[in-house]
Structures are given as structure tokens and as C-alpha cells.
């Protein structure tokens, strides 16, 4: 998949759509680093996929965890911003959450110790097929991939055509 640093994709513009490795960026939203943005990120992700999509619940849960972590543990939560992006390719959805910087700290899976906090990245690891992060200056972009069999019988790669947030570039060569 990738071509960028630390397993992250390299991005380029092709025919007006943003490509990321073998993936197409179908939507992105930048939200203020405040707690209510977690719900807005969930709504954005829910609107991007049809209700019966096999990755919907896991993708929304991982989105919630990564946005919450960005707000709690980075400069995003101190008057900053967090950006949520959804990318799609053949049989894969990739969620990316970019923060405003964490003073060199990077996401990691903490060992289970029974504590109430510190479970977020374990949830990400458990629900996604693979995950990681890449840096962009001070910023960190956490990504998680969800694989699925495209059995929907259409060319929209499992995206919801009824979404008001869906971009035309999500459909490869088709009408919106």
C-alpha cells in the first residue's frame, strides 16, 4: 500500500481527486480540539458508509478513540484542531486522524494493567486489520485500515450514496 514514511501513503492529485498510494481520499473533516468533536467525527464516518457496511461499527469506534486521544494527549486539545480523513481502495477503508502535535510523543499500545485509562490504542489494535502512524513535522497522523469483501455489487467501494458529505471524487468514473 504505502509509499510514504513509516508505512503511511504518499499523496498526489490525479484528475481532481486526491490519491494516497492505491487509495482515494473520499472525505475529510477538520474539527476543533474539543470533546464534542468526537461525536462529530463519528457522525462524519457514519455518513460516509452505508448502514449495513461490515466495517462501519469498528471504523466508527476506532475513529472515536483516535479523535479522543488527539484531543486528550496532543496540542489539538489545547486550542488546536484534529483532522479526520477516510480513504478507500479495493476492499479496504483507511481512517486517518491528524493531530496538532504531541511534543514528540507517539501513540503506542499500553499493556493491560486494569486502569480505567490507556485502553484506546488497544481498542484500535483489536478492531483494525492494521494500524500505525506517520509524522508530518510536529503532527502525528494515526491510521487504521479495515479490510472487507466488496460484495455490495456496485462500484462505489462500499460508500454511502445518500451521504450529504460525500465528495464526487469518491466514485471512480461514475456519476454521483
C-alpha positions as CSV (number, residue, x, y, z in Angstrom):
1,X,0.0,0.0,0.0
2,X,2.1,2.9,1.1
3,X,4.9,4.9,-0.3
4,X,5.2,7.4,2.4
5,X,7.3,7.4,5.6
6,X,6.5,4.9,8.4
7,X,4.1,2.9,6.2
8,X,1.9,5.9,5.5
9,X,0.8,6.6,2.0
10,X,2.3,9.3,-0.3
11,X,-0.4,11.7,-1.6
12,X,-0.8,13.2,-5.0
13,X,-3.6,14.9,-7.0
14,X,-4.9,12.9,-10.0
15,X,-7.8,14.3,-12.2
16,X,-9.0,16.5,-9.4
17,X,-9.2,13.6,-6.8
18,X,-6.6,13.2,-4.1
19,X,-4.8,9.8,-4.3
20,X,-2.9,8.3,-1.5
21,X,-0.9,5.3,-2.6
22,X,-3.6,3.0,-4.0
23,X,-6.3,4.8,-2.0
24,X,-8.6,7.6,-2.9
25,X,-9.4,10.3,-0.2
26,X,-13.2,10.4,-0.3
27,X,-13.7,12.7,2.6
28,X,-12.0,14.7,5.3
29,X,-13.2,17.0,8.1
30,X,-11.2,19.3,10.4
31,X,-12.7,19.8,13.8
32,X,-11.8,21.9,16.8
33,X,-10.0,20.0,19.5
34,X,-12.9,19.9,21.9
35,X,-14.8,16.9,23.3
36,X,-17.9,17.4,21.2
37,X,-15.8,16.9,18.1
38,X,-15.6,13.1,18.9
39,X,-19.4,12.9,18.2
40,X,-19.0,15.0,15.1
41,X,-16.2,12.7,13.8
42,X,-18.4,9.6,14.4
43,X,-21.3,11.3,12.5
44,X,-18.9,12.1,9.6
45,X,-17.7,8.5,9.4
46,X,-21.2,7.1,9.8
47,X,-22.4,9.3,6.9
48,X,-19.6,8.1,4.7
49,X,-20.7,4.4,4.7
50,X,-24.0,2.6,4.2
51,X,-25.7,1.4,7.4
52,X,-25.0,-2.3,6.6
53,X,-21.3,-1.9,5.8
54,X,-19.3,-4.6,7.6
55,X,-16.6,-2.2,8.8
56,X,-19.0,0.6,10.0
57,X,-19.1,-0.1,13.7
58,X,-15.4,-0.8,14.1
59,X,-14.4,2.2,11.9
60,X,-16.6,4.5,14.0
61,X,-15.3,3.1,17.3
62,X,-11.6,3.5,16.2
63,X,-12.4,7.0,14.9
64,X,-13.8,7.9,18.3
65,X,-10.8,6.5,20.1
66,X,-8.2,8.2,17.9
67,X,-10.0,11.6,17.9
68,X,-10.4,11.4,21.7
69,X,-6.7,10.6,22.0
70,X,-5.7,13.5,19.8
71,X,-7.8,15.9,21.9
72,X,-6.6,14.5,25.3
73,X,-2.9,13.9,24.5
74,X,-1.8,16.5,21.9
75,X,-1.9,20.2,21.2
76,X,-5.2,19.6,19.4
77,X,-6.9,19.7,22.8
78,X,-5.2,23.0,23.7
79,X,-7.0,25.3,21.2
80,X,-5.9,23.2,18.2
81,X,-7.6,21.1,15.6
82,X,-8.0,17.5,14.6
83,X,-8.5,16.2,11.0
84,X,-10.3,13.0,10.2
85,X,-9.9,11.5,6.7
86,X,-11.4,8.5,5.1
87,X,-9.6,6.8,2.2
88,X,-10.8,3.8,0.2
89,X,-9.3,1.3,-2.1
90,X,-10.2,-2.1,-3.4
91,X,-11.6,-3.9,-0.3
92,X,-10.0,-1.5,2.2
93,X,-11.0,1.6,4.1
94,X,-8.3,3.6,5.8
95,X,-9.1,6.0,8.6
96,X,-6.5,8.8,9.3
97,X,-6.6,11.1,12.3
98,X,-4.1,14.0,12.3
99,X,-3.3,16.0,15.5
100,X,-1.6,19.3,16.0
101,X,1.5,17.8,17.7
102,X,2.4,15.9,20.9
103,X,5.9,17.2,21.8
104,X,7.5,14.1,20.3
105,X,5.2,11.6,22.0
106,X,3.8,8.9,19.7
107,X,0.9,6.5,20.0
108,X,1.6,3.1,21.5
109,X,-0.3,0.2,22.8
110,X,0.0,0.1,26.6
111,X,0.0,-3.2,28.4
112,X,-3.2,-4.2,30.3
113,X,-2.9,-3.1,33.9
114,X,-6.6,-2.8,34.9
115,X,-6.6,1.0,34.8
116,X,-9.6,3.0,33.5
117,X,-7.5,4.9,31.0
118,X,-4.9,3.8,28.5
119,X,-7.1,1.4,26.5
120,X,-7.6,3.5,23.4
121,X,-4.8,2.1,21.3
122,X,-5.5,-1.5,22.4
123,X,-9.0,-0.9,21.0
124,X,-7.6,0.4,17.8
125,X,-5.3,-2.6,17.5
126,X,-8.1,-5.1,18.3
127,X,-10.6,-3.7,15.8
128,X,-8.5,-2.7,12.8
129,X,-6.7,-5.1,10.4
130,X,-3.6,-3.0,10.8
131,X,-2.7,0.4,12.2
132,X,0.3,2.7,12.6
133,X,1.3,6.3,12.4
134,X,3.5,8.7,10.5
135,X,4.8,12.1,11.3
136,X,4.3,15.4,9.5
137,X,6.6,17.9,11.3
138,X,5.3,18.1,14.8
139,X,2.0,16.5,13.9
140,X,1.2,12.8,14.1
141,X,-1.2,11.0,11.7
142,X,-2.6,7.8,13.2
143,X,-4.0,5.5,10.6
144,X,-6.1,2.3,10.8
145,X,-7.1,0.0,8.0
146,X,-10.3,-2.1,7.7
147,X,-10.5,-4.8,5.0
148,X,-13.8,-6.1,3.7
149,X,-15.1,-8.1,0.8
150,X,-16.8,-5.7,-1.6
151,X,-20.0,-7.8,-2.0
152,X,-22.2,-4.8,-2.5
153,X,-22.4,-5.3,-6.2
154,X,-21.7,-1.7,-7.1
155,X,-18.7,0.4,-8.0
156,X,-18.8,2.8,-5.0
157,X,-16.4,0.7,-2.9
158,X,-18.9,0.5,-0.1
159,X,-19.6,4.2,0.2
160,X,-23.0,5.6,1.0
161,X,-24.6,7.4,-1.9
162,X,-27.1,9.1,0.4
163,X,-24.4,11.0,2.4
164,X,-24.6,14.7,2.2
165,X,-20.8,14.8,3.0
166,X,-19.7,12.5,0.2
167,X,-17.4,14.1,-2.4
168,X,-17.9,13.4,-6.1
169,X,-14.3,12.1,-6.4
170,X,-15.4,9.1,-4.3
171,X,-16.9,7.4,-7.3
172,X,-14.3,6.3,-9.8
173,X,-15.6,7.2,-13.2
174,X,-19.3,7.2,-12.1
175,X,-22.0,9.7,-11.5
176,X,-22.9,10.9,-8.1
